Amino acid sequence: MPYRPILGRFLQKPEDAGRVRVAVRVRPRNDEDLYYDSELIDCLELQPELRRLKLRKNNWSSESYIFDDVFTESASQKRVYEAVAKPVVETVLSGYNGTVMAYGQTGTGKTYTIGSLGNDNSSERGIMVRALEDVLAEISPGLDNLSISYLQLYLEAIHDLLAPDKNNIALTKDSKSGEVCLPGATVVEISDIDQFLQVLQTGEKNRHASNTKMNARSSRSHAILVVHIQRSSKGKDENEFLSVNINNSEEFPHLSAFFKSKLLIIDLAGSERIDESGVDGQMLEEAKFINLSLNSLGKCINALAENSTHIPTRDSKLTRLLSDSFGGTARTSLIITVSPSARHYSQTSSTIMFGQRAMKVVNAVKLKEDYDSESKYRKLECQIDSLTSELEKQQKDKLHLERRLYEREMTLAEAENKLFEAEKKLAVAEEKPAATSEGQVEGSTYQVTVAFNEMEVTDLMRKLEEKRSRHAKMEQQLTEFLQNGTWKFAEATSMINLLIKLENHQAAAVASPRTQAMVIWFALIPIALLSLYFLW
Ligand SMILES: Nc1ncnc2c1ncn2[C@@H]1O[C@H](COP(=O)(O)OP(=O)(O)OP(=O)(O)O)[C@@H](O)[C@H]1O
């Protein structure tokens, strides 16, 4: 894939092209942090200009980590969106699949970063809303198409947030593209941002959330927004689209392609330590499922980071759903959210390690391209045109061969007739042997006649042989035609029939009484000549 600066920072370094990008965001301190941490030292030291984060275990030991971006407590939603999600949105608009996902401990700001609607203050809008704003600003109404599905993965079942009675949506794989699909999910076409906000709000109401010790409104499910974009290249600057599938454009330069791409925006449920979140009953059950699926995601990321041959994608629905995002063909950006509080050191540390390993995952980013039905129709028309002209050419060849075959058969019959006549003359000459001197004169006349006829017979036999060898050549030519791969099946069948006809003719010719007589006469000629010689 050629490097194209138009796609922004994601493709700035060709060697970095498919790597999962990871940013870290620290949540502002809340009242609890301020209360508990008053006597504790900070466990995080951020150096955003160096994209570096220091995790301090105690006064003596600390570890430094480099990320693609480091956001402090004061980073705005706009800045986070522009650095983390906008490049993915741009590439999705260019025809790639993309994923933006938030991962982190419960209560660290994933939903705030990803799903904030900013109802009271638009500057609070999160990645989902900002991404849709950008997509809507970019696509052409009438030519392009934008639709969404909104789902949640709750207790290992996929629920439709836009149709709550659909609570076990199947997760399948497209046999052609290998892409993960959710065929039963509700798909809503989006035409403006207010409509999208309404749809998102409806979905939010249906999402499972509970009050825990760690978060007053803790998400108990992973939320998945699927944004489907279909863009036509019609009427657009060629350079705006990557020049893909050059083979096709060369073969069918007039075809207009369209691009179908998918953007996944995922707000994962937070990992939680049961003792810290203090949950029980149904919430405990939820926490177990959340931790289990996050655990399998961690295992997949580890396996991918280590270039392992086995990636345990099938261990959970979450990993199956994300198979294109990690180790697949999508462009993926991950934001990990952490708490500034030293009380959460171990959770912060494990989140950071998750982020570091995710940075090692490199996807084979691939452009999604398809043709609309009109283009497909024209492509088929082109194929039909070329098949028709091929067929016409073969029809001509076939007619030509048939004519030549007919001519050969005629000359063969003619030669056979002449031979027959000559043999008749020879027979007449042989019936008149010379006994007297008068008879001897007569005999010598006959002898000359016989010799003449004999020469004629020999000449005719030679000609007949020539015709036969030409016949055999034609037969061979036919066989070669049939072996030639360019012959289409119908034509091959008709040529086979022709060959059978030819063979039948030959067989009939061999078996015909005239041929048999000819053979007998050929055998008799030397005997007759010998008898004449002795008589003379
Ligand atoms: N960067 C931030 N700026 C302002 N407030 C924030 C920020 N990050 C988080 N918060 C606030 O912290 C609280 C918890 O955030 P949020 O619900 O987004 O966490 P979460 O990681 O999604 O938690 P869970 O995993 O339990 O769902 C919310 O009240 C949210 O408004």
The ligand as an SDF file (V2000), in Angstrom:
LIG
                    3D

 31 33  0  0  0  0  0  0  0  0999 V2000
  -11.5710   13.7080   31.7620 N   0  0  0  0  0  0  0  0  0  0  0  0
  -12.6370   13.8950   32.5600 C   0  0  0  0  0  0  0  0  0  0  0  0
  -13.0730   15.1370   32.7870 N   0  0  0  0  0  0  0  0  0  0  0  0
  -14.1410   15.3100   33.5760 C   0  0  0  0  0  0  0  0  0  0  0  0
  -14.8180   14.3220   34.1800 N   0  0  0  0  0  0  0  0  0  0  0  0
  -14.4180   13.0690   33.9820 C   0  0  0  0  0  0  0  0  0  0  0  0
  -13.3190   12.7870   33.1560 C   0  0  0  0  0  0  0  0  0  0  0  0
  -13.1380   11.4570   33.1200 N   0  0  0  0  0  0  0  0  0  0  0  0
  -14.1000   10.9340   33.9060 C   0  0  0  0  0  0  0  0  0  0  0  0
  -14.8590   11.9020   34.4170 N   0  0  0  0  0  0  0  0  0  0  0  0
  -15.9920   11.6870   35.3290 C   0  0  0  0  0  0  0  0  0  0  0  0
  -15.6870   10.5470   36.1170 O   0  0  0  0  0  0  0  0  0  0  0  0
  -16.8460    9.7560   36.3280 C   0  0  0  0  0  0  0  0  0  0  0  0
  -16.6030    8.3320   35.8640 C   0  0  0  0  0  0  0  0  0  0  0  0
  -16.3960    8.3750   34.5080 O   0  0  0  0  0  0  0  0  0  0  0  0
  -16.9710    7.2760   33.5070 P   0  0  0  0  0  0  0  0  0  0  0  0
  -18.3330    6.8760   33.8920 O   0  0  0  0  0  0  0  0  0  0  0  0
  -16.7610    7.8140   32.1670 O   0  0  0  0  0  0  0  0  0  0  0  0
  -15.9900    6.1000   33.8460 O   0  0  0  0  0  0  0  0  0  0  0  0
  -15.9200    4.6800   33.1730 P   0  0  0  0  0  0  0  0  0  0  0  0
  -14.4900    4.3940   32.9850 O   0  0  0  0  0  0  0  0  0  0  0  0
  -16.7630    4.6580   31.9800 O   0  0  0  0  0  0  0  0  0  0  0  0
  -16.5000    3.7360   34.2750 O   0  0  0  0  0  0  0  0  0  0  0  0
  -17.2020    2.2840   34.1430 P   0  0  0  0  0  0  0  0  0  0  0  0
  -16.1970    1.3930   33.6120 O   0  0  0  0  0  0  0  0  0  0  0  0
  -17.5490    1.9540   35.5550 O   0  0  0  0  0  0  0  0  0  0  0  0
  -18.3750    2.4790   33.3030 O   0  0  0  0  0  0  0  0  0  0  0  0
  -17.9560   10.4350   35.5770 C   0  0  0  0  0  0  0  0  0  0  0  0
  -18.7090   11.2390   36.4860 O   0  0  0  0  0  0  0  0  0  0  0  0
  -17.2560   11.3280   34.5920 C   0  0  0  0  0  0  0  0  0  0  0  0
  -18.0120   12.4620   34.2540 O   0  0  0  0  0  0  0  0  0  0  0  0
  1  2  1  0
  2  3  1  0
  2  7  2  0
  3  4  2  0
  4  5  1  0
  5  6  2  0
  6  7  1  0
  6 10  1  0
  7  8  1  0
  8  9  2  0
  9 10  1  0
 10 11  1  0
 11 12  1  0
 11 30  1  0
 12 13  1  0
 13 14  1  0
 13 28  1  0
 14 15  1  0
 15 16  1  0
 16 17  2  0
 16 18  1  0
 16 19  1  0
 19 20  1  0
 20 21  2  0
 20 22  1  0
 20 23  1  0
 23 24  1  0
 24 25  2  0
 24 26  1  0
 24 27  1  0
 28 29  1  0
 28 30  1  0
 30 31  1  0
M  END
$$$$
